[in-house]
Amino acid sequence: MIAVSKPGTVIVEGNRRFPRLVEAALERRRAEALQRAQGRVLDLSDPAARTVVARAIDGQAAAEWDWVISVAELIRFPDLSAALGAIDRLLAPGGRLLAVEPVVRPGTVRVFALTPWGMSPRVRGFHVGRDVVAALRTTTLVNDDINRFTFRTAVAPLRHFVSVGARRVQPKTEEK
């Protein structure tokens, strides 16, 4: 099922069907992030939170969140740069983003070899294998933590992941 916000931002909804090993590990990472988070937290595992990001993509949001946590939820947004830009606008100065997302290692042969996996019911409709770190550079968020890790799973697009921590820096005011 695909849900479309009023102005046109598409969000892929429905249940993820990741292998149990991957899903369990991702849920542990999400629980750890929620435990560390303080203040106002926007957890993108909640469909209402994803709608907040969709509205921000469409220009209908203001900074109000201290933390945004996305554990394999940005794969629901077709335009990763737009989603990260919206999160940037949603974070209050000093706010933090924690994103854990599946990635594909670069290389033309690898991309063509993984193309058939796009038809797998486990990843169909989701946008996996994108360069989260490069997309993060299109925002004003400062990347201050990165960790790449791999799962032993037969579903190739869900094998390699990256965990990225970023913060929104306080804008400097000019002194006169």
C-alpha positions as CSV (number, residue, x, y, z in Angstrom):
1,M,0.0,0.0,0.0
2,I,1.3,3.5,-0.8
3,A,0.1,6.5,1.1
4,V,0.3,10.0,-0.6
5,S,0.3,13.2,1.5
6,K,-1.9,15.9,0.1
7,P,0.7,18.0,-1.7
8,G,2.3,14.9,-3.3
9,T,5.1,13.5,-1.1
10,V,4.9,9.7,-1.4
11,I,5.6,7.5,1.6
12,V,5.7,3.7,1.2
13,E,3.6,2.3,4.0
14,G,2.9,-1.2,4.9
15,N,4.8,-3.7,7.0
16,R,8.5,-4.3,6.5
17,R,9.2,-8.0,6.0
18,F,12.9,-8.1,6.9
19,P,14.5,-11.4,7.9
20,R,14.0,-12.1,11.6
21,L,17.7,-11.7,12.4
22,V,17.8,-8.3,10.7
23,E,14.5,-7.2,12.2
24,A,15.6,-8.2,15.8
25,A,18.9,-6.4,15.5
26,L,17.3,-3.3,14.1
27,E,14.7,-3.3,16.9
28,R,17.6,-3.5,19.5
29,R,19.3,-0.5,17.9
30,R,16.0,1.4,17.9
31,A,15.4,0.6,21.6
32,E,18.9,1.7,22.5
33,A,18.4,5.0,20.6
34,L,15.1,5.7,22.3
35,Q,16.7,5.0,25.7
36,R,19.5,7.6,24.9
37,A,17.1,10.2,23.4
38,Q,16.0,13.1,25.6
39,G,13.4,15.8,25.2
40,R,11.0,15.7,22.3
41,V,11.5,12.6,20.2
42,L,10.2,11.9,16.7
43,D,10.4,8.1,16.1
44,L,9.8,7.4,12.4
45,S,8.7,3.9,13.2
46,D,5.3,5.6,13.9
47,P,3.3,6.3,10.8
48,A,2.2,9.7,12.3
49,A,5.8,10.7,12.7
50,R,6.5,9.8,9.0
51,T,3.5,12.1,8.1
52,V,5.3,14.9,10.0
53,V,8.3,14.4,7.8
54,A,6.2,14.3,4.7
55,R,4.6,17.6,5.7
56,A,8.1,19.1,6.3
57,I,9.1,18.0,2.8
58,D,6.1,19.8,1.5
59,G,7.2,22.9,3.5
60,Q,4.7,22.7,6.4
61,A,6.9,22.3,9.4
62,A,9.0,24.2,11.9
63,A,11.9,23.1,14.2
64,E,10.5,21.5,17.3
65,W,12.1,18.1,17.9
66,D,15.2,17.4,20.0
67,W,15.7,13.9,18.4
68,V,14.7,12.2,15.2
69,I,15.2,8.4,15.2
70,S,15.0,6.4,11.9
71,V,15.8,2.8,12.0
72,A,15.2,1.5,8.5
73,E,12.4,4.0,8.0
74,L,14.0,6.4,5.5
75,I,13.6,3.6,3.0
76,R,10.0,4.6,2.8
77,F,10.8,8.0,1.3
78,P,11.7,8.0,-2.5
79,D,13.7,11.2,-2.2
80,L,16.3,10.7,0.5
81,S,17.8,14.1,0.3
82,A,14.4,15.8,0.6
83,A,13.6,13.6,3.7
84,L,16.9,14.5,5.4
85,G,16.4,18.1,4.5
86,A,12.9,18.0,6.1
87,I,14.4,16.3,9.2
88,D,17.0,19.1,9.3
89,R,14.2,21.7,9.4
90,L,12.3,19.7,12.1
91,L,15.2,19.5,14.5
92,A,15.6,22.3,17.0
93,P,19.1,23.8,17.2
94,G,21.3,21.2,18.9
95,G,18.9,18.5,17.9
96,R,20.1,15.0,16.9
97,L,19.4,12.6,14.2
98,L,20.1,8.9,14.4
99,A,19.5,7.0,11.2
100,V,20.2,3.3,10.6
101,E,19.6,2.4,7.0
102,P,20.4,-0.4,4.5
103,V,23.1,0.6,2.0
104,V,24.7,-1.0,-1.1
105,R,28.4,-1.0,-1.6
106,P,29.3,1.0,-4.7
107,G,30.1,-0.6,-8.0
108,T,28.3,-1.1,-11.3
109,V,28.5,-4.9,-11.3
110,R,27.1,-5.0,-7.7
111,V,24.2,-2.7,-8.7
112,F,23.2,-5.0,-11.6
113,A,23.7,-8.1,-9.6
114,L,21.3,-6.8,-6.9
115,T,18.6,-5.6,-9.3
116,P,16.6,-8.9,-9.2
117,W,16.4,-8.5,-5.4
118,G,14.2,-5.4,-6.0
119,M,11.4,-7.8,-6.9
120,S,11.8,-9.7,-3.6
121,P,8.7,-9.3,-1.3
122,R,11.1,-8.4,1.5
123,V,12.1,-5.1,-0.2
124,R,9.5,-4.5,-2.9
125,G,8.5,-0.9,-2.9
126,F,11.1,0.2,-0.4
127,H,14.1,2.4,-1.5
128,V,17.1,0.5,-0.3
129,G,20.8,0.8,-1.1
130,R,21.1,4.5,-1.1
131,D,24.1,6.6,0.0
132,V,22.9,8.0,3.3
133,V,26.1,9.8,4.1
134,A,26.2,11.6,0.7
135,A,22.5,12.6,1.1
136,L,23.3,13.9,4.7
137,R,25.9,16.2,3.1
138,T,23.0,18.0,1.3
139,T,21.7,19.3,4.6
140,T,23.1,21.6,7.3
141,L,23.4,18.6,9.8
142,V,26.8,17.8,11.0
143,N,27.7,14.1,10.9
144,D,29.4,13.2,14.1
145,D,29.1,9.4,14.2
146,I,29.2,6.8,11.6
147,N,29.3,3.0,11.9
148,R,29.0,0.5,9.0
149,F,28.0,-3.1,9.8
150,T,26.9,-6.2,8.0
151,F,24.3,-8.9,8.7
152,R,24.5,-12.5,7.6
153,T,21.4,-12.8,5.5
154,A,20.5,-14.2,2.1
155,V,18.6,-11.0,1.2
156,A,21.5,-9.0,-0.4
157,P,19.9,-5.6,-0.1
158,L,19.5,-6.0,3.6
159,R,23.0,-7.2,4.3
160,H,25.0,-3.9,4.6
161,F,23.8,-1.1,6.9
162,V,25.1,2.2,8.1
163,S,24.3,4.0,11.4
164,V,24.7,7.7,11.1
165,G,24.5,10.2,14.0
166,A,24.2,13.9,13.1
167,R,23.4,17.1,14.9
168,R,21.9,20.4,14.0
169,V,24.3,23.1,14.9
170,Q,23.2,26.3,16.5
171,P,23.3,29.1,13.9
172,K,26.0,31.7,14.8
173,T,24.7,35.2,15.3
174,E,26.9,38.0,14.0
175,E,28.2,40.4,16.6
176,K,28.2,44.1,15.7
